[in-house]
Amino acid sequence: MNKMNKKILLISCLVVFVLAGTFYFKSVAEADVNESTPGLADDPIVTKSYVDKKVAELVAAELEKIGAGGGQGTGTMAQLEVVNVALGQKLTIAAGGELIVRTGKAIAFSSDTNGLSDMTDGLDIKPGAVVGNNHLILFPRDGRGVHPDPKGKVGLTVLVRGGYTLK
């Protein structure tokens, strides 16, 4: 091979290597630009703070739905109301209502065989049984309530949350 052919071969090899190197470094640079920064929304592996932020946003959205009428109530808790039940009267509590007997001896009644839920002791109070004073009583269904002990000399003073009728 003569000297001229060697120079042409050398120059063509250099051009090929320079072009190949340029394309390689260009693709590496583009990959660095396209990679996401850790912790941002487009990062496939997220940080705890990002997850916490998204969870807080979702919880706030759900609470807003509930406050906007998604729930049963108005968003405010009903207040306890003091009710005096005289001898011979019956206090019937609406479903979901709560009662606390403050004074007197209360007897449970129910329109069926099921009783009242004593949330303080975790017991079921059967119809005709005594309801303990200062116990939180839950009324799961309508047609249940309390009345003063007919053998007693005084009526009842109770705290009621929810609907009730006094007859």
C-alpha positions in Angstrom: 0.0 0.0 0.0 1.4 3.3 -0.8 1.6 6.3 1.5 -1.4 8.1 0.1 -3.7 5.1 0.6 -2.6 4.8 4.2 -3.3 8.5 4.9 -6.8 8.2 3.4 -7.5 5.1 5.4 -6.3 6.8 8.6 -8.3 9.9 8.0 -11.5 7.9 7.2 -11.0 5.8 10.4 -10.6 9.0 12.4 -13.8 10.5 10.9 -15.7 7.3 11.7 -14.5 7.3 15.3 -15.2 11.1 15.7 -18.8 10.6 14.3 -19.4 7.5 16.5 -18.1 9.4 19.6 -20.3 12.4 18.8 -23.4 10.3 18.5 -22.6 8.3 21.7 -22.0 11.4 23.8 -25.1 13.1 22.4 -27.3 10.1 23.4 -25.7 10.1 26.9 -26.4 13.8 27.3 -30.0 13.4 26.2 -30.5 10.6 28.6 -29.3 12.8 31.5 -31.7 15.5 30.4 -34.7 13.1 30.1 -34.1 11.5 33.5 -36.3 12.8 36.2 -35.1 14.4 39.4 -35.6 12.1 42.4 -38.6 13.1 44.5 -40.6 14.8 41.8 -44.0 13.8 40.4 -42.5 12.2 37.2 -40.0 10.1 39.2 -41.0 6.4 39.1 -39.5 5.9 42.5 -41.1 8.3 44.9 -40.0 9.6 48.3 -42.0 9.3 51.6 -42.7 13.0 51.6 -44.3 12.8 48.1 -46.5 9.9 49.2 -47.5 11.7 52.4 -48.4 14.9 50.4 -50.6 12.9 48.0 -52.3 11.0 50.8 -53.0 14.3 52.7 -54.6 15.7 49.5 -56.8 12.6 49.0 -57.9 12.7 52.7 -58.7 16.4 52.5 -60.8 15.8 49.3 -62.7 12.9 51.0 -63.4 15.0 54.1 -64.6 17.8 51.9 -67.0 15.4 50.2 -68.4 14.3 53.6 -68.7 17.9 54.8 -70.5 18.9 51.6 -73.5 16.5 52.3 -71.9 13.1 51.7 -72.6 12.1 55.3 -75.8 11.9 57.3 -75.3 14.9 59.5 -74.6 18.6 59.2 -71.0 18.2 60.2 -71.6 19.3 63.8 -72.1 17.0 66.7 -75.6 17.1 68.3 -75.6 18.4 71.8 -76.7 16.4 74.9 -80.2 17.5 76.1 -81.4 17.2 79.7 -84.8 15.4 79.8 -86.9 14.8 82.9 -89.1 11.7 82.8 -91.9 11.7 85.3 -93.3 8.5 86.9 -95.6 6.8 84.5 -93.9 8.3 81.4 -91.8 6.5 78.8 -88.9 8.0 76.9 -88.5 6.4 73.5 -85.1 7.2 71.7 -84.8 7.3 68.0 -82.4 4.9 66.2 -78.8 5.9 66.6 -79.6 8.0 69.7 -77.7 8.0 72.9 -78.7 8.2 76.6 -77.1 8.7 79.9 -79.2 8.2 83.1 -78.1 10.8 85.6 -80.6 10.3 88.5 -83.3 7.8 89.3 -83.7 4.1 88.5 -84.3 3.5 84.8 -85.8 0.3 83.3 -85.2 -0.6 79.7 -88.0 -1.5 77.3 -88.0 -2.6 73.7 -90.6 -3.3 71.0 -88.8 -6.6 70.3 -86.7 -9.1 72.3 -83.4 -7.3 71.6 -82.2 -4.8 74.1 -80.1 -1.7 74.5 -76.3 -1.4 74.0 -74.4 -0.4 77.1 -71.3 1.1 75.7 -69.7 1.6 79.1 -69.8 -2.0 80.2 -70.0 -3.5 76.7 -73.2 -5.4 77.5 -76.6 -5.9 76.0 -79.4 -4.6 78.4 -82.4 -6.8 78.0 -86.0 -5.4 78.2 -87.1 -5.1 81.8 -83.5 -4.8 83.1 -82.2 -1.9 85.1 -80.1 0.7 83.2 -77.0 1.7 85.1 -76.5 5.4 86.0 -73.8 7.3 84.2 -73.5 4.6 81.5 -73.6 5.6 77.8 -76.5 3.7 76.2 -76.8 3.3 72.5 -80.2 2.7 70.8 -79.5 0.8 67.5 -83.1 0.8 66.4 -86.4 2.6 66.9 -89.0 1.4 69.4 -86.6 1.2 72.4 -86.2 3.4 75.5 -86.4 3.7 79.2 -89.0 4.5 81.9 -88.7 5.1 85.6 -89.0 2.1 88.0 -92.7 1.9 88.9 -91.7 0.9 92.4 -89.6 4.1 92.8 -90.8 7.4 94.2 -89.0 9.7 91.7 -88.7 10.0 88.0 -85.6 10.2 85.9 -83.2 12.8 84.8 -81.3 11.7 81.7 -79.1 13.2 79.0 -80.2 12.4 75.4 -78.4 12.9 72.1 -80.6 12.4 69.1 -84.3 12.2 68.5 -86.7 11.1 71.3 -90.4 11.1 72.3 -91.7 11.4 75.8 -95.1 9.8 76.4 
